[in-house]
Structures are given as C-alpha cells and as structure tokens.
Amino acid sequence: MGNTDSLPVISQTKSAVQLIAGDTEGAKQTQKNFVKGCPVVSQVVATVALASGNSEFAKESQLYFLQGVSDFADAVPVLGHVKGAGHYAFGDREGGDKAMKAASRSVGVLGGGIAGCAACGPAGAVAGGVAGGAAMDGIISAVDSALHNEKRLYGHFHAVDQLRNSKMSAGEGFDWVVTFVFDGVAGYRGAKAVENFTAKRAAYAQMKSEIVEAVRQGKLELAGAESVDVIVREIQHVALQMKEAVKSGPEGLKGTKCAMVIDVEGTAYTGYSFRLRKAQRLDPFQGEEATTQRMLNEKFPNGAPKVRGSAGGEPSCAEQHALHEFHKARGNPRAAPSRMITIEYDGQQFRAVARCGNCKKVGQHIPMGDVVTDEINGAPVPLDDATKKAFFDALLVQILSVCDCDCDSDNDEEGKDK
C-alpha cells in the first residue's frame, strides 16, 4: 500500500508497531527511510553525510527522497495520468503502469467521497472515499489480471491476499490500515473542495446576474466597450486588495471597508476606512483636509457640510481616501471619476456594499462617480473567477493545500471606523 515511512509521527508509530511485533530490523529500516524521505530532514541528513565524507549515503538519501516525490505525483489525478503517459512515451512501461494505477485509484477515492457526501454528508464522504478506493483496487486488479492472464492483485486486494497467505509483515499491515484512514480523509477533502467550488461559482453567478439586472434596469451604465465581466473582475480585484490589507493587520479587525475609484481611462485608486489605514500605518492625508472637504468648503464658504470624521483631516470613510488619491494623481480636485466600488469584510466573507449616507450627501455636491456596488449591496464576492477554472484545477489545489482560501479579519460600519 502507500509509503508512510517519510511522514513524521506516522513513521514513528509504524516503527513502534514493528517493534511490538518483534520486527526490529523492519523498525530500523522504517526510521532509516524516514531520515532519507522526510522533506527538510532528508536534505539536512544528506548535507551532513556529504560533509562527513559519506557521499554514498548522501546520494542514496536524495534518490530515495526523489522517488517519494515521484510516487506522490503518481497519485495526483490528471498529473499522475500525464506522468504515466510520459513514462510510456519513453518506453518505461512499468513506471507508466504504476503512475496510471495510482492516479486512477485517487480518482476513485475522490469520486467516492463526492458521491458519499451528496448522499450522507461528511460521514458519507469519508465512507465514500474508502469505498471508492476499494472499488478502484478491484477494477485495477481485474483488468491487470485479465491483460496479463495471471493473478495481479492491487491495493486492498493484494493486502488481503498477503494476509490470507500469512505473508504480511507488521509494517505492511500498518500501511494497509493507514490506507483506510488516508482514503477517508481524501474523500472528505475532495467533497469539501467540490462544495467550495460550487459555492464560489454560485456566488460569482449571483454577483454577475445582479449587475446584469442593474444594467438592464438602467441603474448602471457601462461606458464604451466595457462589459459586465469587466465590472465583475474589478469588484473581485477590490476584494483581493482588501484581503491583502486585512491579512497584514491585527486580529479582530472586523467590518473594515475598501473602496476603489476607477477613472475614465480605467486606472484604479484604492482607499481604506480609518481603522484599516491605522492598522496599515497609512497617513494619506498627512494632516491636510480631504480634497472633497476642500471642494465643499470652497462651494459653501458660509458653512460647508462635513465629510464624516474630517475635522482632523482624516475622514473615516474609505471612499474619501480613494477619492483623495484619485484627485492627487490627476492634479485636479474637480476631476470626475468614472465609477466607485466599495467592499466590506465581515470577518468571514467579502461583500459588496452600498455608498454610506454621509457620502451620498457629499456626492450631491461633489462628483464622486456611480457606485457599482449600490445595486448589489450585500452580495458575496468570490475571490477567484470560479467559472474560468477547470473542475480538476480547483480540486487539485484543495487536495495539495496550495490555496489559502481562508481569510482572517474583519467587519464594521463606515461611521464606526473610529
């Protein structure tokens, strides 16, 4: 079954089981395999061996490590199949068969987990993963045996045959038991990946449909060659900007907002609410009044309406920050932006939000651009364009734990930023 020798804790547990079973040589070999195959440990051991003059062990260690990486790649759906095809292309039939079998088995595990989750929830996903792996072992065993006209058992079927004929060692028995656990975990994670993918696709579809409806009703006009897809991508871009800003802030920074001004050329200018600016140690106004407040003062010399929180030159609103950056870049405080996008993070999800009441009042006197997100207030914003990702891309990212789709941080209202 799979190679567990390179995994911390599991490898040590396996050695203990082998010792209890009286297989001292097997226990020693397992730990020798661990120092040769475990990432980082393997490289340190090889470096020390090389420095000590034991170049043979250093070479052996790195070859063992690379074989482990190759075995891992074999078990990844699609990647393993491509790798198998490569082996065949270079005449390595044994390596091709190995990769194809491992990759196909993983497809069975994931498929079983997805089906099990649909039928019985998380517990069904675990059971489905185990059942899917066993089913693929049976199919592979049957096909391989038929092709070669001899008994060629694979996976669970090979393990059962070994056990029945009293040929299974303690280490092999440990690996077999652990395979059930791995299959269950993989089935569960595969099902969760599909759930996440489906949820993101639904959120994207909702956001897009609401924008389309706003355009249809004339609440939002698209200038020039712009399309709904352009607007959707801009909204997602703002959410990603905010994700990065929130990640670098302190924990518990909830309810902060991010705004982006888009000028007529399509250039973007980002602004953050007061607490987020403070967490980022940003001082965009540098003690001066916001450009919008300055314009209001000029327009109403006998008593201008106040931009919220602007008395000390630090408006709490993210929109005022974005507009200030826009006006500075343009060198013209009276320049009119094309549109505005505002996003809020509630500690769990990024959502489109409408323009706050104070900014609406300011916008009656100062050109601030249409707020695209007014018409989709409260709509969740997915951080990736799920409709443009292949199903297996999303699945593999989840399985390999490469994607950090989780975010930690915050929520509050425009007026509460201080």
DAKAHU-V978632 format. One record per run of one state. SS is the DSSP state (~ for helix, > for strand, _ for the rest). FROM is the first residue (numbers start at 1). LEN is the number of residues. Records with the same first field share a line. If there is no record, write none. Layout:
SS: FROM-LEN, FROM-LEN
This chain:
_: 1-9, 21-3, 38-3, 52-3, 75-4, 90-3, 149-7, 165-5, 217-11, 248-9, 263-5, 273-1, 281-10, 300-10, 313-5, 331-8, 346-4, 353-4, 364-6, 377-3, 381-5, 389-2, 400-14, 417-2
~: 10-11, 24-14, 41-11, 55-20, 79-11, 93-56, 156-9, 170-47, 228-20, 274-7, 291-9, 310-3, 318-13, 357-7, 372-5, 386-3, 391-9, 414-3
>: 257-6, 268-5, 339-7, 350-3, 370-2, 380-1
